[in-house]
């Protein structure tokens, strides 16, 4: 080794291609031992809303089975899109 340092310019908040998949700033990245999934930025909010909606509906049904009063945490919302 010559002791020289390698310098490369790096870009921030720029799209990249990783394994043949376009990854853009704001995209959701989910990874585990089985692999990696890239969720396009446009889908992140929609999918998060769908997860929350499912949770609200499940908790609402639980409240109703127990005869508990419904509160704002189980109010159902219209699709925002």
C-alpha positions as CSV (number, residue, x, y, z in Angstrom):
1,X,0.0,0.0,0.0
2,X,1.3,3.4,-0.9
3,X,-0.4,5.3,1.9
4,X,-2.4,7.4,-0.6
5,X,-6.0,8.0,0.3
6,X,-8.7,7.4,-2.3
7,X,-11.2,10.2,-2.6
8,X,-14.5,9.9,-4.3
9,X,-17.3,12.4,-4.6
10,X,-20.5,11.2,-3.2
11,X,-24.0,12.5,-3.9
12,X,-26.6,13.0,-1.3
13,X,-30.4,12.7,-1.9
14,X,-29.9,11.4,-5.4
15,X,-31.5,8.3,-7.0
16,X,-29.3,5.2,-7.2
17,X,-29.6,1.9,-8.9
18,X,-29.1,-1.0,-6.5
19,X,-29.3,-4.5,-7.8
20,X,-31.3,-3.4,-10.8
21,X,-33.8,-1.5,-8.6
22,X,-34.2,2.3,-8.7
23,X,-34.0,3.7,-5.2
24,X,-35.0,7.3,-4.7
25,X,-34.8,9.7,-1.7
26,X,-37.9,9.2,0.4
27,X,-38.5,5.6,-0.7
28,X,-39.2,3.1,2.1
29,X,-36.6,0.3,2.6
30,X,-37.6,-2.8,4.5
31,X,-35.0,-5.6,5.0
32,X,-34.7,-8.9,6.9
33,X,-32.8,-12.1,6.6
34,X,-34.8,-13.1,3.5
35,X,-34.2,-9.9,1.4
36,X,-34.9,-6.3,0.9
37,X,-38.1,-4.5,-0.4
38,X,-38.1,-1.0,-1.7
39,X,-41.4,0.8,-1.4
40,X,-41.7,3.9,-3.7
41,X,-42.2,7.2,-1.9
42,X,-45.7,7.6,-3.3
43,X,-46.7,4.3,-1.7
44,X,-45.2,4.8,1.8
45,X,-48.0,7.0,3.2
46,X,-50.7,5.0,1.5
47,X,-49.4,1.7,3.0
48,X,-48.9,3.2,6.4
49,X,-52.5,4.4,6.4
50,X,-53.7,1.0,5.4
51,X,-51.8,-0.6,8.3
52,X,-53.3,2.0,10.7
53,X,-56.8,1.4,9.3
54,X,-56.5,-2.3,9.9
55,X,-55.3,-1.8,13.4
56,X,-58.2,0.7,14.1
57,X,-60.8,-1.8,12.8
58,X,-59.4,-4.6,14.9
59,X,-59.3,-2.6,18.1
60,X,-62.8,-1.2,17.4
61,X,-64.2,-4.7,17.1
62,X,-62.4,-5.6,20.3
63,X,-63.9,-2.6,22.1
64,X,-67.4,-3.5,20.8
65,X,-67.0,-7.2,22.0
66,X,-66.1,-6.0,25.5
67,X,-68.8,-3.4,25.5
68,X,-66.2,-0.6,26.0
69,X,-67.0,2.9,24.9
70,X,-65.4,3.9,21.6
71,X,-62.8,6.7,21.7
72,X,-60.9,8.7,19.1
73,X,-58.3,6.0,18.7
74,X,-60.8,3.7,17.0
75,X,-62.6,6.3,14.8
76,X,-62.7,5.2,11.2
77,X,-61.4,7.6,8.6
78,X,-62.0,8.0,4.9
79,X,-59.2,7.1,2.5
80,X,-57.1,10.3,2.1
81,X,-56.5,9.6,-1.6
